[in-house]
Amino acid sequence: MNILKRLAVPALVAGLALESNAAEWDNSFDLGATLTKGNSESLLVTLGYTGEKLEETDEYRMNLFYTYGEEADTATNDEVLGGASWRHLYSEKFYAGGRLDFRRDDIADIAYRAQLTGTVGYYVVKEKNTSLALEAGIGYTFEETGGLGDSFAHVYLGEFFEHSLNEKTKIYQSITAILPVDEPSDFQLVAELGLETSLSGALSLKIAAQDKYDSDPAAGSEKNDFRLITGVSYKF
């Protein structure tokens, strides 16, 4: 299948997200690609957008990532992963807000998974170069996996860490978990660890390890999905 057609929808959604008040946001586009030819033929492309707007009492964040890979003309990755969050600060460290998470993964047989959550959180550390936030919440999941639709109330847990090593390099890490209220053993976990360093001007190098775990995946799908991504990021 034409790779350009698969990239078109995520790129369009990211573009529309920038139309309103773009100058008030810190934005970046990420691009990574791996191509092999010879004894094996494979392609892996990652395309991403992240945006952040920090005000005195409100913080807004959004992201959208698309990954497509194939080997010997057979798709091995085809996933859209996105999210948006809002935090309203009631003090320097305590906040409440909400978040929306979305995932579509053809290989894992997830037609869609949308999760809307109300959250409360606390900055354990909130300094110029370091931040660590813990949050929890209650929400609702709507999904179709393995051809079966479902919806359920869930408990949400999240942890977010970021530290600037110097003016050019930072590390970041996050873990989020979704546990169905009626059956918490069927949980979903998303973890990421990354490093970003400035190359020149608005261009940066990004290296990230991402792991998604589903304790009750669709039939024929693996519980764990690990990915190591290397690419460049353009900030504007």
C-alpha positions as a Markdown table, in Angstrom:
| # | Residue | x | y | z |
|---|---|---|---|---|
| 1 | Met | 0.0 | 0.0 | 0.0 |
| 2 | Asn | 1.2 | 3.5 | -0.8 |
| 3 | Ile | 3.0 | 4.9 | 2.2 |
| 4 | Leu | 2.1 | 8.4 | 1.3 |
| 5 | Lys | -1.6 | 7.6 | 1.6 |
| 6 | Arg | -1.1 | 6.1 | 5.1 |
| 7 | Leu | 0.8 | 9.2 | 6.2 |
| 8 | Ala | -1.8 | 11.6 | 4.8 |
| 9 | Val | -4.5 | 11.4 | 7.6 |
| 10 | Pro | -2.1 | 11.8 | 10.6 |
| 11 | Ala | -0.3 | 14.7 | 8.8 |
| 12 | Leu | -3.7 | 16.4 | 8.1 |
| 13 | Val | -4.9 | 16.1 | 11.7 |
| 14 | Ala | -1.6 | 17.5 | 13.0 |
| 15 | Gly | -1.8 | 20.4 | 10.5 |
| 16 | Leu | -5.4 | 21.3 | 11.6 |
| 17 | Ala | -4.3 | 21.3 | 15.3 |
| 18 | Leu | -1.9 | 24.1 | 14.5 |
| 19 | Glu | -4.4 | 26.4 | 12.8 |
| 20 | Ser | -5.7 | 28.0 | 16.0 |
| 21 | Asn | -3.4 | 30.2 | 18.0 |
| 22 | Ala | -0.3 | 28.4 | 16.6 |
| 23 | Ala | 2.0 | 31.2 | 17.8 |
| 24 | Glu | 1.0 | 30.5 | 21.4 |
| 25 | Trp | 2.2 | 26.9 | 21.3 |
| 26 | Asp | 5.6 | 25.3 | 21.4 |
| 27 | Asn | 5.4 | 22.8 | 18.5 |
| 28 | Ser | 7.6 | 20.1 | 17.0 |
| 29 | Phe | 7.3 | 17.7 | 14.2 |
| 30 | Asp | 9.2 | 14.4 | 14.4 |
| 31 | Leu | 10.4 | 12.2 | 11.6 |
| 32 | Gly | 12.2 | 8.8 | 11.7 |
| 33 | Ala | 12.8 | 6.2 | 9.0 |
| 34 | Thr | 14.7 | 3.0 | 8.6 |
| 35 | Leu | 15.1 | 1.2 | 5.2 |
| 36 | Thr | 17.0 | -2.0 | 4.5 |
| 37 | Lys | 17.7 | -3.6 | 1.1 |
| 38 | Gly | 19.6 | -6.7 | 0.1 |
| 39 | Asn | 19.2 | -10.0 | 2.1 |
| 40 | Ser | 16.2 | -8.5 | 3.8 |
| 41 | Glu | 13.9 | -5.7 | 2.7 |
| 42 | Ser | 12.1 | -3.6 | 5.3 |
| 43 | Leu | 10.8 | -0.1 | 5.9 |
| 44 | Leu | 9.8 | 1.7 | 9.1 |
| 45 | Val | 8.6 | 5.2 | 9.1 |
| 46 | Thr | 7.5 | 7.3 | 12.2 |
| 47 | Leu | 5.8 | 10.7 | 11.9 |
| 48 | Gly | 4.8 | 12.7 | 15.0 |
| 49 | Tyr | 3.6 | 16.0 | 16.2 |
| 50 | Thr | 3.8 | 17.4 | 19.8 |
| 51 | Gly | 2.4 | 20.7 | 21.1 |
| 52 | Glu | 2.6 | 22.4 | 24.5 |
| 53 | Lys | 1.2 | 25.6 | 25.8 |
| 54 | Leu | 2.0 | 26.6 | 29.4 |
| 55 | Glu | 0.2 | 29.5 | 31.1 |
| 56 | Glu | 0.3 | 30.7 | 34.6 |
| 57 | Thr | -2.6 | 28.5 | 35.8 |
| 58 | Asp | -3.3 | 26.2 | 32.8 |
| 59 | Glu | -1.2 | 23.7 | 30.9 |
| 60 | Tyr | -2.2 | 22.2 | 27.6 |
| 61 | Arg | -0.4 | 19.4 | 25.8 |
| 62 | Met | -1.2 | 17.3 | 22.7 |
| 63 | Asn | 0.5 | 14.7 | 20.6 |
| 64 | Leu | -0.1 | 12.5 | 17.5 |
| 65 | Phe | 2.2 | 9.8 | 16.3 |
| 66 | Tyr | 1.9 | 7.5 | 13.3 |
| 67 | Thr | 4.1 | 4.4 | 12.7 |
| 68 | Tyr | 4.1 | 2.3 | 9.5 |
| 69 | Gly | 6.5 | -0.6 | 8.8 |
| 70 | Glu | 6.6 | -3.4 | 6.3 |
| 71 | Glu | 8.9 | -6.3 | 5.5 |
| 72 | Ala | 8.9 | -8.2 | 2.3 |
| 73 | Asp | 5.8 | -6.2 | 1.2 |
| 74 | Thr | 3.9 | -7.3 | 4.3 |
| 75 | Ala | 2.8 | -4.7 | 6.9 |
| 76 | Thr | 4.5 | -5.2 | 10.3 |
| 77 | Asn | 3.5 | -1.8 | 11.9 |
| 78 | Asp | 0.4 | 0.3 | 11.3 |
| 79 | Glu | -0.5 | 2.4 | 14.3 |
| 80 | Val | -1.9 | 5.8 | 15.2 |
| 81 | Leu | -1.3 | 6.9 | 18.8 |
| 82 | Gly | -2.6 | 10.3 | 20.0 |
| 83 | Gly | -3.6 | 12.2 | 23.1 |
| 84 | Ala | -4.5 | 15.6 | 24.6 |
| 85 | Ser | -4.4 | 16.8 | 28.2 |
| 86 | Trp | -5.3 | 19.9 | 30.2 |
| 87 | Arg | -4.1 | 20.7 | 33.7 |
| 88 | His | -5.5 | 23.6 | 35.8 |
| 89 | Leu | -3.2 | 24.5 | 38.7 |
| 90 | Tyr | -4.9 | 25.3 | 42.0 |
| 91 | Ser | -1.6 | 25.9 | 43.7 |
| 92 | Glu | 2.1 | 25.8 | 42.6 |
| 93 | Lys | 2.0 | 22.0 | 42.6 |
| 94 | Phe | -1.6 | 20.7 | 42.8 |
| 95 | Tyr | -3.7 | 20.4 | 39.7 |
| 96 | Ala | -6.8 | 18.9 | 38.2 |
| 97 | Gly | -7.9 | 18.4 | 34.6 |
| 98 | Gly | -8.7 | 15.9 | 32.0 |
| 99 | Arg | -7.1 | 13.9 | 29.2 |
| 100 | Leu | -8.1 | 12.1 | 26.0 |
| 101 | Asp | -6.1 | 9.1 | 24.7 |
| 102 | Phe | -6.6 | 7.4 | 21.4 |
| 103 | Arg | -5.0 | 4.3 | 19.7 |
| 104 | Arg | -5.6 | 2.5 | 16.4 |
| 105 | Asp | -3.4 | -0.5 | 15.6 |
| 106 | Asp | -4.2 | -2.7 | 12.6 |
| 107 | Ile | -1.4 | -5.2 | 13.5 |
| 108 | Ala | -2.7 | -5.6 | 17.1 |
| 109 | Asp | -6.3 | -5.7 | 15.8 |
| 110 | Ile | -7.4 | -2.6 | 17.6 |
| 111 | Ala | -9.9 | -0.8 | 15.3 |
| 112 | Tyr | -10.1 | 2.0 | 17.9 |
| 113 | Arg | -9.6 | 2.7 | 21.6 |
| 114 | Ala | -10.6 | 6.0 | 22.9 |
| 115 | Gln | -10.2 | 6.9 | 26.6 |
| 116 | Leu | -11.6 | 10.0 | 28.3 |
| 117 | Thr | -10.4 | 10.6 | 31.9 |
| 118 | Gly | -10.8 | 13.2 | 34.6 |
| 119 | Thr | -7.6 | 13.6 | 36.5 |
| 120 | Val | -6.0 | 15.1 | 39.7 |
| 121 | Gly | -2.3 | 15.4 | 40.1 |
| 122 | Tyr | 0.6 | 16.7 | 42.1 |
| 123 | Tyr | 4.1 | 17.9 | 41.0 |
| 124 | Val | 6.4 | 16.1 | 43.4 |
| 125 | Val | 9.3 | 18.1 | 41.9 |
| 126 | Lys | 8.7 | 21.3 | 39.9 |
| 127 | Glu | 12.0 | 23.2 | 39.3 |
| 128 | Lys | 13.5 | 25.0 | 36.3 |
| 129 | Asn | 15.4 | 21.9 | 35.0 |
| 130 | Thr | 13.5 | 19.1 | 36.6 |
| 131 | Ser | 9.8 | 18.1 | 37.0 |
| 132 | Leu | 8.1 | 15.0 | 38.3 |
| 133 | Ala | 4.3 | 14.7 | 38.3 |
| 134 | Leu | 2.0 | 11.9 | 39.6 |
| 135 | Glu | -1.6 | 11.8 | 38.7 |
| 136 | Ala | -4.7 | 9.6 | 38.9 |
| 137 | Gly | -8.2 | 9.7 | 37.7 |
| 138 | Ile | -11.5 | 8.0 | 36.7 |
| 139 | Gly | -12.7 | 7.7 | 33.1 |
| 140 | Tyr | -14.4 | 5.7 | 30.4 |
| 141 | Thr | -13.0 | 3.6 | 27.6 |
| 142 | Phe | -14.7 | 2.9 | 24.2 |
| 143 | Glu | -13.0 | 0.3 | 22.0 |
| 144 | Glu | -13.2 | -2.3 | 19.3 |
| 145 | Thr | -10.6 | -5.0 | 19.5 |
| 146 | Gly | -10.7 | -8.3 | 17.6 |
| 147 | Gly | -13.9 | -7.2 | 15.9 |
| 148 | Leu | -15.7 | -6.9 | 19.2 |
| 149 | Gly | -16.9 | -3.6 | 20.6 |
| 150 | Asp | -16.8 | -2.8 | 24.3 |
| 151 | Ser | -17.0 | 0.1 | 26.8 |
| 152 | Phe | -16.2 | 0.3 | 30.5 |
| 153 | Ala | -15.3 | 2.6 | 33.3 |
| 154 | His | -11.6 | 2.7 | 34.2 |
| 155 | Val | -9.1 | 3.9 | 36.7 |
| 156 | Tyr | -6.1 | 5.8 | 35.4 |
| 157 | Leu | -2.6 | 6.2 | 36.9 |
| 158 | Gly | 0.2 | 8.3 | 35.4 |
| 159 | Glu | 3.8 | 9.4 | 36.1 |
| 160 | Phe | 5.7 | 12.0 | 34.1 |
| 161 | Phe | 9.4 | 13.0 | 34.5 |
| 162 | Glu | 11.6 | 15.4 | 32.6 |
| 163 | His | 15.2 | 16.6 | 33.3 |
| 164 | Ser | 17.4 | 19.0 | 31.4 |
| 165 | Leu | 21.0 | 17.7 | 31.5 |
| 166 | Asn | 22.3 | 21.0 | 30.0 |
| 167 | Glu | 21.0 | 23.7 | 27.6 |
| 168 | Lys | 20.9 | 21.3 | 24.7 |
| 169 | Thr | 20.0 | 17.9 | 26.1 |
| 170 | Lys | 17.1 | 16.6 | 28.1 |
| 171 | Ile | 15.8 | 13.2 | 29.1 |
| 172 | Tyr | 12.1 | 12.4 | 29.6 |
| 173 | Gln | 10.1 | 9.4 | 30.9 |
| 174 | Ser | 6.5 | 8.5 | 31.4 |
| 175 | Ile | 4.2 | 5.6 | 32.5 |
| 176 | Thr | 0.5 | 5.5 | 32.1 |
| 177 | Ala | -1.8 | 2.7 | 33.1 |
| 178 | Ile | -5.5 | 2.0 | 32.5 |
| 179 | Leu | -7.3 | -0.5 | 34.7 |
| 180 | Pro | -11.0 | -1.5 | 34.1 |
| 181 | Val | -13.0 | -0.9 | 37.2 |
| 182 | Asp | -14.8 | -4.3 | 36.9 |
| 183 | Glu | -11.7 | -6.3 | 36.0 |
| 184 | Pro | -8.4 | -4.5 | 36.9 |
| 185 | Ser | -6.3 | -7.5 | 35.9 |
| 186 | Asp | -7.1 | -6.7 | 32.2 |
| 187 | Phe | -4.9 | -3.5 | 32.4 |
| 188 | Gln | -3.1 | -1.6 | 29.7 |
| 189 | Leu | 0.3 | 0.0 | 30.2 |
| 190 | Val | 2.2 | 2.5 | 28.1 |
| 191 | Ala | 5.8 | 3.5 | 29.0 |
| 192 | Glu | 8.3 | 5.7 | 27.3 |
| 193 | Leu | 11.9 | 6.7 | 27.9 |
| 194 | Gly | 13.7 | 9.2 | 25.6 |
| 195 | Leu | 16.6 | 11.6 | 25.1 |
| 196 | Glu | 16.5 | 14.7 | 23.0 |
| 197 | Thr | 19.5 | 16.8 | 22.1 |
| 198 | Ser | 19.8 | 20.0 | 19.9 |
| 199 | Leu | 21.7 | 19.6 | 16.7 |
| 200 | Ser | 21.5 | 23.2 | 15.4 |
| 201 | Gly | 18.9 | 25.9 | 15.6 |
| 202 | Ala | 15.4 | 24.3 | 15.6 |
| 203 | Leu | 16.6 | 20.8 | 14.7 |
| 204 | Ser | 17.1 | 18.1 | 17.3 |
| 205 | Leu | 17.9 | 14.4 | 17.5 |
| 206 | Lys | 15.5 | 12.2 | 19.4 |
| 207 | Ile | 16.0 | 8.6 | 20.6 |
| 208 | Ala | 13.1 | 7.0 | 22.4 |
| 209 | Ala | 12.2 | 3.5 | 23.7 |
| 210 | Gln | 8.4 | 2.9 | 23.8 |
| 211 | Asp | 6.7 | -0.1 | 25.3 |
| 212 | Lys | 2.9 | -0.9 | 25.2 |
| 213 | Tyr | 1.5 | -3.8 | 27.3 |
| 214 | Asp | -2.0 | -5.2 | 27.1 |
| 215 | Ser | -2.8 | -8.0 | 29.5 |
| 216 | Asp | -5.8 | -9.1 | 27.5 |
| 217 | Pro | -5.0 | -8.5 | 23.8 |
| 218 | Ala | -7.1 | -9.5 | 20.8 |
| 219 | Ala | -6.8 | -13.1 | 19.8 |
| 220 | Gly | -3.6 | -13.8 | 17.9 |
| 221 | Ser | -1.9 | -10.6 | 19.1 |
| 222 | Glu | 1.1 | -10.3 | 21.5 |
| 223 | Lys | 0.7 | -8.8 | 24.9 |
| 224 | Asn | 3.8 | -6.7 | 24.7 |
| 225 | Asp | 4.8 | -4.3 | 21.9 |
| 226 | Phe | 8.3 | -2.7 | 22.1 |
| 227 | Arg | 9.7 | -0.1 | 19.8 |
| 228 | Leu | 13.0 | 1.8 | 19.6 |
| 229 | Ile | 12.7 | 5.0 | 17.6 |
| 230 | Thr | 15.5 | 7.3 | 16.3 |
| 231 | Gly | 14.7 | 10.4 | 14.4 |
| 232 | Val | 14.9 | 14.2 | 14.0 |
| 233 | Ser | 12.6 | 16.8 | 15.4 |
| 234 | Tyr | 11.9 | 20.3 | 14.1 |
| 235 | Lys | 10.7 | 22.9 | 16.6 |
| 236 | Phe | 8.7 | 26.0 | 15.6 |
